[in-house]
Amino acid sequence: MRRTPFKKKLVHSIVATLVVAGVATGILYSKAAAAQSDTGHVLIADQFNNRVIEVDRKTHQVVWHFGNGSDLPGPHSVVGTNDAERFGPFTLISGTGTPPGLPGCSDTVNGCPDNRVFIVDPNGNIIWQYGQAGVGGAGPNQLNTPVQALFLINFPGHPGPHVLIADQVNERIILVNLHHQIEWQYGTTGVSGIGPNQLNNPNSGEVLENGHILIADENNNRAIEIKPNGTIVNTFTAGGTTSGVAFASRLPNGDTLITDSNNSRIVEVDGSDHVVWQYLTNDPLGNPAPLPTRAVRLHNGNTLISDQFNDRVIEVTKAGQIVFQQGDLNVPGDGFNQLNGAYDAKQIGDFTGLTPPFDVF
């Protein structure tokens, strides 16, 4: 499609705004924000409530949100969101969609697709988008069940702002520039497998300080670390015990934190894939299969966990003590201090997964 002068101007304006707001002012993942981790806000992808919310961890009040609850994707709605990331004043959201038979979707036959990754400003206006509302595909500007996205200032060999997307049903991780062009890809489009350049239901991708990419290869029950050329340099399975790897991030001490969803477990492994810490989310009073989907390590050493089907987000210490909880245990809802299928949570300014820029840590 030919780009009109207006569209060119709009894209350049977005790039300039993002770079100035997110980089020049030094507010991306800042030390100042991290220092306030006890009183910070938490950004949550509240999956089946079809919204992203920012909550005050002291009062549990929602202080910002995107999504009007509709199960139809639009300019002010998101369906089945699986991921959200705050950078500067902007929020990057993955509109994943909801399969039939799950909460938050009224279409019990076809489900409720979204298939967009987009950036919204503080007023809830979409200022950039990749993918088309409700349209699943693998063609230009198309996604199929995007489950996670990451805003990058630089990617090895690809300078400038980009968005890294876990395009799950298309079996790939793709790097998209703000002009909607795919510049890098790992995984063969539409091919599920465990061979070279193959993935099986990828659920996340993180760029590491060494320039490698860490991928949660969910249905292959592994996290893999690859070079940008696609060479696998490490595989993490907690000694062959992981099942349904929903997320993985590299910690400052060199260990890898894995969300071992089917085992209702968060597990930390060292460089030799030995388990050095774990936490189980299957509370006796909760859902027997909570399927946690995201765990990130905070600067204070605690771990923030999205405990999906227990309908809560919890922060736990190394000793396993819960010191913060948003949502009632196994009680889905959209009222005060309630969540429904919380899929992702990050404390704003305090995610130490070593995502660029790295020099702020």
Secondary structure, 3 states (H helix, E strand, C coil): CCCCHHHHHHHHHHHHHHHHHHHHCCCCCCHHHHHCCCCCEEEEEEHHHCEEEEEECCCCCEEEEECCCCCCCECCECCCCCEEEEECCEEEEEEEEECCCCCCCCCCCCCEEEEEEEEECCCCCEEEEECECCEECCCCCCECCEEEEEEEEEECCEEEEEEEEEECCCCEEEEEECCCCEEEEECCCCCECCCCCCECCEEEEEECCCCCEEEEEHHHCEEEEECCCCCEEEEECCCCCCCCEEEEEECCCCCEEEEEHHHCEEEEECCCCCEEEEEECCCCCCCCCCCCCEEEECCCCCEEEEEHHHCEEEEECCCCCEEEEECCCCCCCCCCCCCCCEEEEEECCCCCCCCCCCCCC
